């Protein structure tokens, strides 16, 4: 099979989509060393365990909430103190607004019955195992990405059901609900994620390790132009890396 040089360049680019998707890059708490990050991760798992394996990761767009949640799940599966054998990512997305002249259109909009799209991603297994799992199992960690897209009633029902069935859950959200106080009590905040230029520079350094380095000015410009959105900044560095390789 003949592979074009253009295709090879895309695959080798560390900022390609499959390299920066959630779970591929470890969440970094600081710009220091790996030991510090692992200690912080273990500390969060201890708090999560104390809260009955239910908790929220809060933060702005692209700051690494999903990455951190998957990192917690993977770390917990490696720890013999926790009896987990898999983790499943469930993403909740908003659908495009309905366009209709029906006088009853307000009803589904009010109930938000047709305003969300739920997709179940691939299940993560430790040690390369692969099998069919029940997402309601107490040994499968559910990572719910974007819970703020559900109504307050739906959020409360989901958390209540998970606690009743003892299903371990990690939720990501942009904000903690202030209108439904019991939601915060039932699902405490484990961590408030944020972005930092020094941490972002360390992420880029790890991604380009043993590869063509990127000028620090380009890294800083990508971070600032994307207003601290790490995901978008990494996507922007795709072209910068291509340019550095072609020189």
Secondary structure, DSSP 4 states (H G I P E B T S, - for coil): ----HHHHHHHH-TTSHHHHSTTTS---SSSS-HHHHHHHHHHHHHHHHHTTSEEEEE--TTSSHHHHHHHHHHHHHH-TTS---EEEEEEEEEPPPP----TTHHHHHHHTTTSEEEEEEEEEEGGG------TT-TTEEEEEE-GGGS-HHHHHHHHHHHHHHT--EEEEESS--SS-HHHHHHS-EEEE----HHHHHHHHHHHTTTS----HHHHHHHHHHTTT-HHHHHHHHHHHHHHHH--
